[in-house]
Amino acid sequence: MPQLTVSFSHIDVHDDADNWPNGTGEIYYDLLISNQSIVSRPSNNPQNVDSGGVILINEQRTLNRPNNDPNAFVKINGWVSEADDFLSGGDDRAGGFEHIHNAGNGWGVGTHDARLRGDGLDVTVHYNISVVQDSGL
């Protein structure tokens, strides 16, 4: 049975969508594997980051994938937003992503980027998938 490690490394903040009052974005997010939250930052405790900044994640999970089930897959998904208070309007939402990896695409082994843009917020989520134990991929 192949074991895969999914590692979320970081989020690049290209534009934090926050020009007022101090220009620092308040970023919150949820990154998931097969709809299970792996790492999240809630809206009531966002990460302060400026445009051009990086949010370090460095979280990983190892999971088993049956090599004899042709319907087996791993779903990597998530979303990123930027908090605004009532004076600035609603929160800025870059959107979400969903990547499906299975035996047909080599379980997605390698590095992946998910560029998200919306409401002035522009970010890239970076993750990697690696094989821990190869038994017939």
Summary of the structure (lengths in Angstrom):
residues: 137
radius of gyration: 16.6
end to end distance: 8.7
largest distance: 56.3
contacts: 403
relative contact order: 0.31
helix: 4%
strand: 63%
